[in-house]
Amino acid sequence: MNLLSNSVLSGFNTTAWILIPLFIFLARVCDVSIGTLRIILISKGYRFYSAALGFVEVFIWITAVSQIMLNLHNFYYYFVWALGFATGTYVGVTIERRISLGQLIVRVITRFNADNLIEFVKSKNYHFTHVDAIGNSGNVKVLYIVIKRQNLYELIDNIKNYNPNAFYTVEDVRIVSEGYFPKRNFGWYNHYLPLKKMFVSRK
């Protein structure tokens, strides 16, 4: 029995069946998650970060695909490649949600009194505009609230709390004047702020 076990183990190629597939999987997770984050940063206007991440992404991709090209006969590597791609996409979106870059505008429409919601918005120093309007069901109140993305879920929870039947929409904002969100002059620190947010949990 021991001789049989030793024979099987001696015939098992650890590098081909464990180390290389593990490398391909991790490389794919890294390059796809970086690619997902890079696209999101492009949409937010972070050109420097997008270019830097693009370099790293392609470097990792070339390294990973070289292993596939050297082992085209091994379909197990194809499966690992695809699994790494799927996992990398999930990881990239998770990272983006964690750092919560950018600003949003939340539009709230309600037929009922919105004073409590307005007081909450004021207490959080969110910038907003409140107007009276007419909808299909008659008179309504409309709030336009500009917030940082990291504050979205807190605001939605309070909308549901104060005006549970309110209709609301959320839109990305590409540019916001400094009158709303003044830039802090921390010099070089500003360049690393998005990376810092990656390691700070959203409240």
Buried (B, 14 or more C-beta within 10 A) or exposed (E): EEEEEEEEEEEEEEEEEEEBBEBBBBBBBBBBBBBBBBBBBBEBEBEEBBEBBBEBBEEBBEBBBEBBEEBEEBEEBEEBBEBBBEBBBEBBBEBBEBBBBBBBBBEBBBBEEBEEBBEBBEEBEBBBEBEEEEEEEEEBBBBEBBBBBBBBEBBBEBBEEBBEEBBBEBEEBEEBEEEEBEEEEEEEEEEEEBEEBEEEEBE
